């Protein structure tokens, strides 16, 4: 009888180890879709800002677009490892407003992600033991909070007619997607440790500032 119980216990442990983190897999799909759509949306918002001659804002949107694309890529990579699925996010129709409206839309989306969506996804990943997914979600959470702040700064600069003093250069980590003002970038990424020399730099043309 003792041997039977031992076999049952071993089987239960093996099953638990093989079980997929189903909720986290679905959350990765949702996050990858959201980030991919944000990336596409910000690229369009950058085009609108350029058309409005708000070049520094366009640079911010382009940097954020690259960051969101990296977040999506990270989520998709982890999803592949967990489920074996080749996931392709669907890009929805993009509505472009004025640049101030676009900044408000972007800020609202980021705030939802770092205050509601990602904290829930992180908690689920922790509960399901999906460490890589937890890390990917955590990286994105930090960057989204920063993006929301950057969008507010851009909004204030436009409203105060002070774009000449708005940040003209941005740096995006090619590993975790964290985003920095170049003037505040240290020797390496504060999130993942990637050396600053590997960062992608987005600069506003001097003649446009």
N, C-alpha and C positions, 0 to 999 in steps of 0.2 A: 504493500500500500504506500509506504514511504517513497518507494521508487516511482510510483505512478504520480504522486504529488510533485516530485522533483521534475519529472518530465513535463508535467502541465505547466509548472512555473517557468521552466526553460522556454517552452513554446510560447508562453504569454510574453516573456521578455523579447523573444525574437520577433513576435508579431508587432510589439510596440516599437521596436527599432526600425522595422520595415514600413510602418504606417506612414503615409504621406501627411504633411501638414496641410490638410485640405483647405481650411479657411485662409491660411497664409498664401496658398497658391492662388486663390481667387483674389485676395487683396493685392498680390503682385500684379495680376492682370489689370485690376482697376487702377493701380498706381501707375503702371506703365502706360496705360491708355491716357490717363490724366496728364502725365508729364509730356507725352508725345504731342497731345493736343495743345498744351501750354507752349511748347517749343514752336509749333507751327503758328500759333496765334501771336506770339511775341515777334516772330519774324515779320508778320504782316503789320503789326503795330510799329515796328521799326521803319518799315517802308512809309507808313503814314506820317510818322514823325519827321522823316527825311523830307517828304513832300511839303510839310509845314515849316521846313527850315529849322526844326528843333533837333539839331544834329547830335547834341550831347545826350538827349533823351533816346534818340535812335541807337546810339552806341550802347546805352544801358540795356535797351530791349534786345539788341543782338547778343550781348553777353549773357543775359538771362536765358535767351533762347538756347544758346549752347549749353548752359548749365542744365536746363530741363532735359535736353536731349541726352546728356550724360546720365542723369538720374534714370531716365527711361531705359537706357542701355544697361545700366546696372541691375535694374529690376528684372529685365528680360533675361539677363545672364543667370541670375539666381533662379528664376522661374524654370529655365531650361534644366538646371542642375537638379531641381526638386521634382519636376514633373516629366522631363524629357520632351516637353512640348515646344515647338517652334511658334512663338506667339507674334502676331503682327497686329499692332493696335490700329483701330479704325479712326481716321481723322474726320472730325465733324466739320460742318460748315462754319466758317469763321466770319463773325460780324465785326466790322471795323467802324469805330466811331471817331470822334475828335480825339486828339492825343490826350487831353485831360480825361475824357471818358475812358479811353483805353487804359490809362494809368489806374483809374479807379477800379476798372474791371480786373486788371492784373493784381492789384493789391488785395481785392476781395477774395480772389481765388487762392492767393498765397496764404491769407489769414485762415481760410477754411482748412487748408492742408496742414498747417503747422499747429493749429489749435484743436482741430477735431479729427481729421482723417488719419494723419500719420500717428498721433498718439495711440489711437485705437489699433492701428495696424501693428505698431511696435508691441503693444501689450499682447496681442494675439500671437505674434511670432515668438515672443518670450514663452507664452503658455504652451506653444506647440514645439518648443525647442528648435526653432528655425533660426539659428544664429546669424547666418549670412543674410537672410531676409531682414532680420532685426537691424543689422548694421546698415544695409542699404536704405531702409526706411529712416533710420536715425540720421544718416548723412543728409538725406533730402530734407528732413525736418529742419535742420539747422540752416541750410541754405535758403529755404523758403521764408523763414523768419527774417533773414537778412534782406531778401528781395523785397518783402513788404515794406521794410524801412526805406530801402532805396527808392521805391516808387513814391513813397510819401515825400521824400526829399525832392524828387523831381517835380512833383505836384506843387510843392511850396515854392520851388525855384521859378516855375512858370507863373504862378499867381503873384509872386513878388517881383516879377520882371528881373530876375537875378540869375539867369541861366549862364551868364559869363563866369560865374563862380561855381557852377555845378561840376561835379567830378567828370573829367574828360577821358579817363583811362580806367579800364576794368580788367581784372585777371580772373580767369576761370580754371579751376583745377581739372585736369584731364582724367582724373581717377574718380573723385567723389562728386565733382560738380560744385564744390563750394565756390563762392564768388566774393571777390575782394576789390576794394578800391586799391589801385596799384600803389598809392602812397601809403597804404596801411598793410601791405603784404610783407610778411616776415620772410625768414630764410626757407620756410617750408609751410605746407598746408597745416593749419591747426587741427583739422579733422583726421586726415589720413597720412600726413607726413611727407607727401610728395614735394620734391624740391621745387623752389620757385622758378628755376630755369626751365622747367617743363610746362609751366602754365601757358595757357593761351591768352594773349593780350588783345584787348579791343580798345582802339584809340579813336578819339574824335579828331578829324583833320584840323590842324592848327588854324587854317584859314576860315574854318567854320565856327570856331569858338567865339 
